[in-house]
Amino acid sequence: MKTAFMFPGQGSQAVGMGRELYDSNRAAKAVFDEIEAAVPGLLDVMWNGTAEDLAKSENSQPAIFATSQAMWQSSEFRVQSSDSALVFGHSLGEYSALCAAGAISTADAARLLRRRGELMQSAVPAGVGAMAAIIGAGWSIDDAQSICDEANSKLGVVSVANDNGIGQVVISGAREAVEKAVELALAKGAKLAKVLPISVPAHSAMMGPMVAEFRAAVDAISWSAPKLPFISNKTADIMSDLAEIKDALVYQLTHGVRFRECVLRAANLGVTDFIEIGPGNVLSGIVKRIIV
C-alpha cells in the first residue's frame, strides 16, 4: 500500500485556522513560532484579522503553509512516512510538500511564500485580472481550453489555470477575456461558470512581470534533495532534480496546475490512500471525483 500526502493551495484559508493546534500541541506551536519569526505579524492576521486581510495573497500563502506544516510536524504521518509514501501539492501546496520532504526549511518556505504573494499581488493592477470556475458534468480541460481560445481572439489573454478533474476547471487571465469565457461556457452547457472573488490572475501569462524577481528569491535560499518522492504540478510526474524543481516552481507562476494528472500519476504509482494535510478538505473532495 502507498500513501500520498497532499497539501492545499490558496483559497483554503479561514480566520482562526491552526489556533487550537497551536494551543494544544508542542510540535505545532514550535512550527508556528518559527514561521512568526520569519514572517512577523502573520499569526495576528491569521487569528485576529479579517477574512479580507487573510485573503490577500501575501498573507494567505504563508498562512496556509504555516497551518499545513504545523499539521504535518505534529501528526503521526510524518513519523510513518517512508518509501511507501509520496507528496504533492496544489499550487502553493507544492512548497508545503517540498518542506515536508525536507527540500526546503520551514522559515525559508514561509519567507518565500510571503514574497511570492507580494509579487503576485503587485504584478497586475487590481481589477485588471480575474479567475473563474467552470463546473459541469463531463466538462473537461479541452472544453475549457476551447472557450479560452475563442475568448482570446476577442478580448486579451485567458488560459486554463487549474485542471481539477473532469467537471471542474479554473481559468485565469484578463478580466474581460475571463468574463467572455464564462459567457461562452454557459452557452456551451456548463452547469456553473462564475468569476471568483480573486483579483490576482494566478497561473496565467499576466504573472510574467514577477518571474525574474521571484526566480532570484528562489535561487537565494538553500535547497536539499527531497527525501520523499515529489510529484510536480508542471510534469505530473516524480521530480527529484533540484534545478528542475526550482524551474518548475517558477514555471508554475505563468502556467496551469495539472492537479488531475498528479492524482492519476500517484494512483498509477500504486497509491491507495490520499491524505490531505492542511486547512479544509478541498483536495480530498477533488480526489474523490478523479478516482472513482
Secondary structure as UniProt FT lines:
FT   STRAND          2..7
FT   TURN            10..11
FT   TURN            15..18
FT   HELIX           19..24
FT   HELIX           26..38
FT   TURN            40..41
FT   HELIX           42..48
FT   HELIX           51..55
FT   HELIX           57..73
FT   HELIX           76..80
FT   TURN            83..84
FT   STRAND          85..89
FT   TURN            91..92
FT   HELIX           93..100
FT   TURN            101..102
FT   HELIX           106..123
FT   TURN            126..128
FT   STRAND          129..135
FT   TURN            137..138
FT   HELIX           141..155
FT   STRAND          158..163
FT   TURN            166..167
FT   STRAND          168..174
FT   HELIX           175..187
FT   TURN            188..189
FT   STRAND          192..195
FT   TURN            202..203
FT   HELIX           205..210
FT   HELIX           211..219
FT   STRAND          230..231
FT   TURN            233..235
FT   HELIX           242..251
FT   TURN            252..254
FT   HELIX           259..268
FT   TURN            269..270
FT   STRAND          271..276
FT   HELIX           282..290
//
